[in-house]
Amino acid sequence: MRRYGIVGAIALAVVVGQAGLAAAQTISFADAVTTLAKECGADIKKHCAGVNLGNNQIQQCLEKNQAAVSPTCTSTLATVTASIQQRLAAQASVMQVCSTDAHQHCKGVVGEYNILGCLLKTVRIDSGKCNQAITDAGWR
């Protein structure tokens, strides 16, 4: 259990420190942690023992030791990072992407959380872009 806690913190430190948007399906944070624990745990333990979890230090360590890190870990880290980046970007942009739908279908609803709840109830009438943004954000 402790290993998953450490790898989970590592996963979040790695992916949250990234910026940008990738064209990949999003995965949950829990799935990202599980995937990284499975595919990169041994590499992190071997090459990055004692490295602090914050400030992208684990990712920097893996990149610094890329020649020694397994190809599976390198590939998995890139895929998971891209997916989490897309999820974070989608979460940040949902209200903008869905503004027309919110105005049309959620009149009088106040607050982003409440508007999101309204949009989730109107699944059949939201625009395709709004539906995709909500799905990519992990909220549907």
VOBA-1610 file (N, C-alpha, C; in pm, whole numbers, padded with zeros to 5 digits, always signed):
BEGIN
Met+00082-00119+00000Met+00000+00000+00000Met+00086+00126+00000Arg+00193+00123+00078Arg+00279+00240+00086Arg+00338+00273-00050Arg+00371+00169-00128Arg+00429+00190-00261Arg+00332+00268-00349Tyr+00203+00234-00345Tyr+00105+00305-00426Tyr+00090+00449-00379Gly+00102+00474-00250Gly+00094+00611-00200Gly+00209+00695-00251Ile+00328+00639-00248Ile+00446+00711-00296Ile+00437+00731-00446Val+00404+00625-00518Val+00395+00637-00664Val+00281+00730-00702Gly+00173+00728-00625Gly+00061+00820-00651Gly+00105+00964-00638Ala+00178+00993-00532Ala+00228+01128-00514Ala+00324+01164-00626Ile+00404+01068-00667Ile+00497+01090-00778Ile+00419+01121-00905Ala+00317+01041-00931Ala+00237+01061-01052Ala+00176+01199-01055Leu+00118+01239-00944Leu+00056+01372-00940Leu+00161+01481-00953Ala+00276+01464-00889Ala+00381+01565-00900Ala+00428+01577-01045Val+00438+01464-01113Val+00483+01464-01252Val+00381+01530-01343Val+00257+01487-01334Val+00158+01534-01430Val+00108+01673-01401Val+00097+01710-01275Val+00049+01845-01245Val+00153+01948-01282Gly+00279+01911-01278Gly+00384+02005-01313Gly+00395+02031-01462Gln+00328+01953-01541Gln+00333+01970-01686Gln+00235+02077-01731Ala+00261+02138-01845Ala+00169+02236-01904Ala+00146+02197-02049Gly+00030+02233-02101Gly+00001+02206-02241Gly-00118+02115-02259Leu-00147+02086-02385Leu-00262+02005-02419Leu-00220+01899-02519Ala-00260+01776-02493Ala-00225+01667-02584Ala-00352+01606-02640Ala-00341+01546-02755Ala-00457+01484-02819Ala-00462+01336-02783Ala-00501+01308-02661Ala-00515+01171-02615Ala-00639+01162-02529Gln-00694+01041-02516Gln-00807+01026-02427Gln-00760+01048-02285Thr-00850+01102-02203Thr-00811+01126-02066Thr-00834+01002-01982Ile-00756+00990-01874Ile-00776+00884-01776Ile-00789+00949-01641Ser-00843+00877-01548Ser-00859+00932-01413Ser-00722+00940-01345Phe-00715+01022-01242Phe-00591+01033-01167Phe-00557+00899-01101Ala-00659+00829-01053Ala-00637+00699-00990Ala-00579+00599-01091Asp-00633+00599-01212Asp-00580+00511-01316Asp-00438+00550-01355Ala-00410+00680-01355Ala-00274+00726-01387Ala-00175+00675-01282Val-00213+00686-01156Val-00126+00639-01047Val-00103+00489-01059Thr-00210+00415-01082Thr-00198+00269-01094Thr-00108+00231-01211Thr-00128+00297-01323Thr-00048+00269-01443Thr+00100+00299-01418Leu+00127+00415-01360Leu+00267+00451-01334Leu+00331+00360-01229Ala+00253+00321-01128Ala+00307+00230-01028Ala+00346+00098-01092Lys+00262+00051-01181Lys+00287-00077-01247Lys+00405-00069-01343Glu+00409+00036-01424Glu+00508+00044-01532Glu+00639+00114-01495Cys+00637+00200-01394Cys+00756+00280-01362Cys+00807+00262-01220Gly+00734+00188-01139Gly+00772+00175-00998Gly+00916+00129-00978Ala+00957+00027-01051Ala+01093-00027-01037Ala+01198+00075-01081Asp+01168+00147-01190Asp+01263+00249-01239Asp+01277+00364-01139Ile+01165+00406-01083Ile+01169+00515-00984Ile+01248+00470-00861Lys+01220+00350-00814Lys+01290+00297-00697Lys+01440+00283-00724Lys+01474+00237-00843Lys+01615+00213-00876Lys+01692+00341-00905His+01633+00433-00983His+01708+00548-01031His+01677+00679-00959Cys+01568+00683-00884Cys+01525+00809-00824Cys+01498+00798-00675Ala+01556+00699-00610Ala+01537+00682-00466Ala+01585+00808-00394Gly+01507+00857-00302Gly+01545+00974-00224Gly+01513+01107-00289Val+01463+01105-00411Val+01428+01229-00481Val+01296+01280-00425Asn+01288+01411-00400Asn+01164+01470-00352Asn+01054+01454-00456Leu+00931+01444-00407Leu+00818+01420-00497Leu+00771+01546-00568Gly+00792+01662-00511Gly+00739+01785-00569Gly+00827+01846-00676Asn+00773+01951-00735Asn+00845+02033-00833Asn+00901+01955-00952Asn+00826+01853-00995Asn+00868+01776-01113Asn+01000+01703-01096Gln+01045+01685-00974Gln+01177+01625-00953Gln+01184+01479-00997Ile+01074+01405-00979Ile+01074+01265-01024Ile+01082+01258-01176Gln+01002+01341-01242Gln+01007+01341-01388Gln+01146+01383-01435Gln+01202+01485-01374Gln+01337+01529-01412Gln+01438+01418-01389Cys+01422+01344-01281Cys+01512+01233-01253Cys+01500+01125-01360Leu+01377+01091-01395Leu+01357+00989-01499Leu+01414+01036-01633Glu+01396+01164-01665Glu+01450+01217-01790Glu+01603+01218-01786Lys+01660+01255-01673Lys+01806+01259-01657Lys+01865+01118-01676Asn+01792+01020-01628Asn+01838+00881-01636Asn+01770+00804-01749Gln+01723+00875-01849Gln+01645+00815-01957Gln+01714+00695-02021Ala+01843+00702-02035Ala+01916+00591-02098Ala+01905+00463-02015Ala+01887+00477-01885Ala+01879+00360-01797Ala+01735+00322-01763Val+01642+00412-01788Val+01501+00386-01757Val+01442+00297-01866Ser+01356+00206-01825Ser+01298+00112-01922Ser+01217+00187-02027Pro+01219+00137-02150Pro+01138+00199-02256Pro+00988+00199-02221Thr+00944+00096-02152Thr+00803+00089-02112Thr+00769+00204-02020Cys+00853+00233-01923Cys+00829+00343-01831Cys+00831+00476-01905Thr+00927+00495-01992Thr+00937+00620-02068Thr+00810+00642-02150Ser+00766+00540-02218Ser+00645+00549-02300Ser+00521+00572-02214Thr+00510+00499-02105Thr+00395+00512-02015Thr+00390+00650-01954Leu+00503+00701-01911Leu+00508+00834-01851Leu+00460+00939-01952Ala+00503+00928-02075Ala+00461+01024-02179Ala+00310+01014-02204Thr+00260+00893-02213Thr+00117+00872-02239Thr+00031+00923-02125Val+00068+00887-02003Val-00009+00929-01885Val-00003+01081-01870Thr+00113+01139-01889Thr+00127+01284-01878Thr+00039+01355-01980Ala+00040+01307-02104Ala-00044+01369-02208Ala-00192+01358-02173Ser-00233+01245-02123Ser-00373+01225-02087Ser-00415+01315-01972Ile-00334+01324-01871Ile-00366+01409-01756Ile-00364+01556-01797Gln-00273+01594-01883Gln-00270+01732-01933Gln-00400+01765-02004Gln-00448+01672-02086Gln-00573+01696-02157Gln-00689+01706-02058Arg-00690+01623-01956Arg-00797+01628-01856Arg-00794+01762-01782Leu-00679+01806-01740Leu-00668+01934-01669Leu-00710+02051-01758Ala-00669+02047-01884Ala-00708+02153-01978Ala-00859+02152-02000Ala-00917+02034-02013Ala-01063+02023-02033Ala-01136+02077-01910Gln-01088+02044-01792Gln-01152+02093-01670Gln-01147+02245-01663Ala-01036+02302-01707Ala-01022+02447-01703Ala-01108+02517-01808Ser-01144+02446-01915Ser-01215+02511-02025Ser-01362+02475-02039Val-01413+02386-01956Val-01551+02340-01972Val-01651+02455-01974Met-01641+02547-01881Met-01740+02654-01874Met-01736+02741-02000Gln-01620+02764-02054Gln-01609+02843-02177Gln-01666+02765-02296Val-01627+02639-02308Val-01674+02556-02420Val-01825+02539-02414Cys-01879+02529-02294Cys-02023+02501-02276Cys-02107+02626-02251Ser-02051+02744-02270Ser-02124+02866-02236Ser-02255+02880-02313Thr-02256+02846-02441Thr-02380+02855-02519Thr-02485+02758-02467Asp-02445+02635-02439Asp-02537+02536-02384Asp-02588+02580-02247Ala-02500+02632-02164Ala-02540+02676-02030Ala-02642+02790-02041His-02616+02884-02128His-02707+02997-02146His-02844+02950-02198Gln-02841+02855-02289Gln-02965+02807-02350Gln-03045+02714-02259His-02977+02624-02186His-03048+02519-02113His-03047+02535-01961Cys-02969+02629-01910Cys-02956+02641-01764Cys-02982+02784-01718Lys-03079+02849-01779Lys-03112+02988-01743Lys-03148+02997-01595Gly-03093+03097-01531Gly-03121+03120-01390Gly-03035+03040-01294Val-02958+02946-01346Val-02870+02867-01260Val-02743+02947-01234Val-02704+02958-01108Val-02591+03041-01069Val-02479+02953-01013Gly-02357+02985-01049Gly-02241+02914-00998Gly-02197+02802-01090Glu-02067+02793-01112Glu-02013+02694-01206Glu-02050+02551-01168Tyr-02045+02519-01040Tyr-02079+02383-00996Tyr-02224+02351-01031Asn-02313+02444-01003Asn-02455+02424-01032Asn-02482+02419-01183Ile-02413+02503-01258Ile-02428+02501-01404Ile-02380+02368-01460Leu-02268+02319-01408Leu-02219+02189-01452Leu-02322+02080-01422Gly-02381+02084-01304Gly-02486+01987-01269Gly-02603+01995-01366Cys-02641+02115-01402Cys-02749+02134-01500Cys-02709+02076-01635Leu-02589+02104-01680Leu-02542+02052-01809Leu-02536+01900-01809Leu-02497+01842-01698Leu-02492+01696-01690Leu-02630+01634-01704Lys-02732+01704-01658Lys-02870+01654-01670Lys-02923+01667-01812Thr-02863+01756-01892Thr-02911+01780-02028Thr-02824+01708-02131Val-02779+01591-02097Val-02685+01516-02179Val-02730+01503-02325Arg-02856+01490-02349Arg-02904+01468-02485Arg-02913+01596-02567Ile-02907+01712-02504Ile-02922+01835-02580Ile-02798+01924-02580Asp-02696+01886-02508Asp-02572+01962-02512Asp-02507+01948-02649Ser-02429+02048-02686Ser-02356+02039-02813Ser-02250+01930-02804Gly-02206+01884-02919Gly-02101+01782-02923Gly-01974+01829-02856Lys-01937+01956-02878Lys-01815+02008-02817Lys-01828+02014-02665Cys-01944+02054-02617Cys-01967+02061-02473Cys-01963+01920-02413Asn-02030+01827-02477Asn-02027+01688-02430Asn-01884+01636-02423Gln-01807+01662-02527Gln-01670+01613-02530Gln-01586+01677-02421Ala-01603+01807-02399Ala-01527+01876-02295Ala-01560+01818-02157Ile-01688+01792-02131Ile-01729+01736-02002Ile-01672+01594-01987Thr-01677+01517-02093Thr-01622+01381-02090Thr-01472+01385-02070Asp-01402+01469-02145Asp-01256+01481-02130Asp-01216+01529-01992Ala-01302+01610-01930Ala-01275+01659-01796Ala-01295+01549-01691Gly-01357+01438-01732Gly-01378+01327-01640Gly-01505+01342-01557Trp-01597+01428-01601Trp-01717+01454-01523Trp-01839+01382-01578Arg-01823+01307-01683Arg-01935+01230-01736Arg-01882+01094-01773
//
